[in-house]
C-alpha cells in the first residue's frame, strides 16, 4: 500500500502507478482527458465526487449497463478524504446491512487488480477485536454469531491465541477476542483509481478540477448542474461530495438536507520495526483502549476515536484537496498511551508523522444513502463515519441499484436519507452530535442506549408534566418519548447509569406499568406518531388512497382501517391506520420515523391536483393512548357519553368533548391489542385533557406508562411494527396480514400484481413468534434483536424484535423464518407445516436457547402460584 501518497504535500505532484494506468486506460479507450475543460452539455447521470464513493457508484452504474454518465471532481481523483483513509477493511459491524456492504467490498477490492491492472495494495491480514471486559466480549460474541450466519468466517478466541497471532501485543488485561481472518488492508486511493479506470473503460466520462456550483431543479426534479465550466443537463444527480455534501445540498434553490459534519481524525505512522512486521500481520482493534493498529511498510499505523473529538468546518470552510491539518500531540496523547500499553516494544520506535485528516460523521453513526425527499432524481451517498473504505463497494452497488431499478436489493432503511428531517440539519445540532458520535464508534453499545446531545428538540406539550412525574426519555426522529416512569422510591441515579446485556434495572418498573395496562388504566403520550390529513373537493382523496393502500379504505365515515402502503414488489413502504373523517377527508396515522419517508412517497404518487390536499398535522395534535379495561370508565365520565363496545365499537373514530375541550378525535384502538382508546387532542387542549384524565382516573388506578410497556404488550400480541419487523422487502402475506389486503376491492393498487403472484406461488419467509423455553430471565443474557434463529440445527433467519412478556413470564422474540435448501442453499416455500414441525433455537451471543414457534398469538393458562416451568402455552387460533 503506497502511503507516501497519503503524506505527499499538496502542490507537489506525485504520479502514482495507479494514475498512470488510469490515464493510459482512458487514452486507449479514446475517452476525454481528465483535465479536459470541454464538458458535455448533457448526460443521464452526473456524479459529484471522485473519491471511493463517487467512483464506486460510477463503476456499478456502468456495470449495470448505464453509459451516459459524467463524474466531476473539484480537485484530483482520490485526493480528498479517500487519500487519507487508514486502509482498513473490516466486516465486523453491528448492522447486518453494514456487514453485507463490507463483505461485498472485500470481495470486490480483491479482484479489482485483476480486472483493471491497477495495483490496489490488497492484502488479506485478518482482524482481531480485543475485549478487556466481559461486556465487550458479549458484544463481540453477538457480532460473531451474525457474521457466521451470513458466511463471514469469524471466531471467539482466547488471549493466548491472540498472542500467537500477534506476538507483539500485551494480552495480560484481555478476557478474549474475536478473530475475523478474511478482513484486509488496501490502498483506498488506488481502489478509487481502479474503480474510475473500470468505469472509464465502460464509457463513464471523468473530469477533475471541475467544481459544481449548484444543482438545477425544475418542478421538483433534477434538471442539470451548473459548474465553473458550464452547464450539464441531466436526469439524475448523485452527491458523493464527502464532507462537502452538506454544503452542496444547501446550494440548490430547493435545498437538500444532508445531515453530516466533519471531525479531525488522527493516526500516526512509524519507521519499520527492527524486525519489520510481516505484510499479513493482523489488524488490531482495541475498542476499550479506543485504538486501532495495522502494519504499515514494516512499521505501525495507529489511530483511534478519542473521547473529546475536534469538530471542524462548522462554518462551511471549503478547500479543493484536503490538506494535512496541524499535528496535535497533546490531543493524541491518550491514544498514544493506549498504543504503548498494548504494544510496549514500540516505545523506542521512531515516529514518522502524526496525520490529522477530516472524517465525516452523521447524527446516528450510520451512513447516508438514497433519494432526496425534496428533489426527485437527487441521490446521496455520504457520511461514512470513518468506514468509507469498508462500505464503499457495497454502498455504491446498492445506490446504483436504487437509481436503475428504483430500489436496492437489500433493506437499507437504516441508511436511508429519509430517516432524517430538516430538523437534524442545524449546524449547532450537527456540531454537538458528532462530538458524541465519534467516541461512540468505539464505546460499548448495550441495548437501549440513547444519544445525549441534540435532545429536547421536539417535545409534546405534556413534556414538563411528565418529566416532573419521573419520565425517563428516549428520542425518535428528534421527538422525546417516555420510556418508563421512575417511582419516587427508586434510585434514579442507578437507573440512569444502568447499562447491561442482562436483565435491566427498569424491569420491575415496566412490569408494574404493564400490569396496570391489563388490570386498570394507563396513559402513554404517543404524540410523536406521524399524522397526515388527505382531503379533496370530490372523490380524488378516496381514489388515490385506494390506489396507494392494499386494504379497502372506502368504509363508512367514522371507521378505521389498518392497511399497508406497498411498493411494486408488494413490500411495506408504510404500515398505518386510516380513519375516514367524512366522505372526502381521511386521517392517516403512521410510525414516528415515517414523517419524511411517507410524505415523499405520497407526494411522488399523488397527482398534481389542486382539488387534492395533503397536510402534515403531526404538530397539531397531542396523542394520548388510554390503555386498559377501565379506560372506558374514565372516558365515559369525562364525556358523558356511553363508551362501551355496543355504542363505540372497535376501530371506530368519533370527534367528542373530553372535559371542557371539544374536537377530540377518539379512536377505539391502542396499538397493543389491549382495550382502550387513542385520543388525538388539538395541542391547545392537551394539558387540560391530560389533567382531567389523570384526575378522574385516580379512582380507577390510573398511572403513566412508557414505550417499554407498549413494546412488551405489542410483542406478546404478535403485533409487527414497521421499521423493526416490517420493511420494504416484507409483504403482508409473509407476516400473516392477509386480512389487511383486499385483492378484489374493485380497483388496482400498487403491489397488487406481486401479491397475486405470491399468493399463487407461496411465501419464502414467514413472520413467526418464538417463546424461549429454557431461558432464565434473571441470569441469562437477554435477546434484543438480530439474534440468529435455528431450525433443527440449521440457520433459518434472524429475530427482528423481542421483549419480556409479563403475562407469559417468558421472553418473546419475533422474526422471519426462511426455508433454505440443504443441498443448494436456495430459498424454498415456507408453509405453516414447515414452521410447526421444526425444533427451534435462538442464538444469544453464541448460546442457543430452545424456543417454541407460533404463527398466532398465545395466551397463558396460569393458575395461582403456578411455577413458570409448568406453564402451558395455548394457541389462540383454535379458539
Helices and strands as residue ranges (DSSP letters): H 4-7, H 17-28, E 45-48, H 52-63, E 69-72, H 81-84, E 88-89, H 96-116, E 123-124, E 127-131, H 134-149, E 155-157, H 159-165, E 176-180, E 184-185, H 188-201, E 205-207, E 212-218, E 221-227, E 230-233, E 236-239, G 242-244, H 245-250, E 260-270, E 283-286, G 287-289, E 291-296, E 299-304, E 311-312, H 329-342, G 344-348, E 351-362, E 368-371, E 378-382, H 388-405, G 413-415, G 417-419, G 422-425, H 427-440, H 463-468, E 471-476, E 479-485, H 492-497, H 507-519, E 522-525, E 530-536, H 540-548, E 560-566, E 572-582, E 585-590, G 592-594, H 595-605, E 612-616, G 618-620, E 621-627, H 631-639, E 653-658, E 661-667, E 676-682, G 683-685, H 686-697, G 698-700, E 703-704, H 707-716, G 732-735, G 738-740, H 752-761, E 765-772, E 788-791, E 794-805, E 810-818, H 832-836, E 840-844, E 847-854, E 858-860, G 868-870, E 873-875, G 876-878
